[in-house]
Every structure is written in C-alpha cells, then in structure tokens.
Amino acid sequence: MKNYMVTHTFKSKEMKDKFTETVASMKMEDIVKSMTSDKAACQMTWNTPGDTMEMFCWWKGTDPEAIKNQLGQMNDFFEPHKFVECNDDVMDFNK
C-alpha cells in the first residue's frame, strides 16, 4: 500500500463538534475497526485545537478512493479531502 498524508477539513464548526462527539462515544476497538481494511488503514491522526478546521491523518491505502471508501459516512463531516502521496524514505529524528 502507498502512504498518504491527508488533510481533512471540516465543513463547519458544528460538523467538527459533531465529529468529536461521535468519536468520543465510540470504543477504541470500534474506531480502529472502522478505519482499517485490506485496502486502506489509518495509521495516525492529529486533531487540532479550538477553531482550527483541519485535522491530519497518515493513511496507508491502495489509492485515495480506497481511503474515501473506508471513511464511509464520516466523509459527510468534511470538505473534499486533500491527499499527498509520500514515499517510504522516512527521516525519523527520534532515534
């Protein structure tokens, strides 16, 4: 699978709040299950504070369409996603 950094932009402050409430009501294993398949899997998510309308996720997927399909109804919270494909040459400054 390919690596993608994805910018998810909320449609409104209300949609961000509703998304936060929805995720907070879920068990972690259900969140992981809903974000993982053989064609797309979310690796990490960076939520943003306050009125910032974007969140950022590192996905592994066969292509952007597979990621959109994996998000399913969650797509309703967001504007069209912005995908940037990344290669596997990672510089890890924590080692």
C-alpha positions in Angstrom: 0.0 0.0 0.0 1.0 3.6 -0.6 1.5 6.3 2.2 -0.8 9.3 2.1 -0.8 12.4 4.3 -4.4 13.5 4.2 -5.9 16.9 5.2 -9.5 16.5 6.4 -11.2 19.9 6.5 -14.5 20.1 8.5 -17.5 21.7 6.7 -18.3 23.8 9.7 -17.6 24.3 13.4 -20.8 22.4 14.1 -19.6 19.5 12.0 -16.3 19.4 13.9 -18.2 19.4 17.2 -20.5 16.6 15.9 -17.5 14.6 14.7 -15.8 15.0 18.1 -18.9 13.8 19.9 -19.4 10.8 17.6 -15.8 9.6 18.0 -15.9 10.2 21.8 -18.9 7.9 22.0 -17.1 5.0 20.3 -14.9 2.4 21.9 -11.3 2.5 20.7 -11.5 -1.0 19.1 -14.6 0.1 17.1 -12.7 3.2 15.9 -9.7 1.1 14.8 -12.1 -1.5 13.1 -13.9 1.3 11.2 -10.6 2.8 10.0 -8.9 -0.5 8.9 -9.4 -2.8 5.9 -7.2 -4.6 3.4 -7.3 -1.5 1.0 -7.0 1.4 3.5 -5.9 1.8 7.1 -5.4 5.0 9.1 -2.0 4.9 10.8 -2.1 8.1 12.9 -4.4 11.1 13.4 -3.6 14.6 14.5 -6.6 16.5 15.8 -6.3 20.3 16.0 -7.4 22.5 18.9 -10.1 25.2 19.1 -11.5 26.7 15.9 -8.9 25.1 13.6 -11.0 23.4 10.9 -8.4 20.8 9.7 -7.2 17.5 11.0 -4.4 15.5 9.6 -4.0 11.7 9.1 -1.4 9.4 7.9 -3.1 6.7 5.9 -1.8 3.6 4.0 -4.0 2.8 1.1 -4.1 1.4 -2.4 -5.3 4.8 -3.6 -7.2 7.9 -2.4 -10.5 6.3 -3.4 -9.9 3.4 -1.1 -9.4 5.8 1.8 -12.6 7.7 0.9 -14.5 4.4 0.8 -13.1 3.4 4.2 -14.2 6.6 5.7 -17.8 5.9 4.5 -20.3 8.1 6.3 -17.5 10.0 8.0 -17.0 11.8 4.7 -20.1 13.8 5.5 -18.2 15.8 8.1 -15.6 17.0 5.7 -15.0 19.1 2.6 -13.2 17.1 -0.2 -10.0 15.6 1.3 -6.6 16.6 0.2 -4.2 13.7 -0.5 -0.5 13.9 -0.8 1.3 10.6 -1.6 4.5 10.1 0.3 7.4 7.7 -0.3 8.8 5.3 2.2 12.1 7.3 2.8 11.3 8.5 6.3 13.7 10.6 8.4 13.0 9.6 12.0 14.6 12.2 14.3 13.6 10.3 17.4 16.3 7.7 17.2 
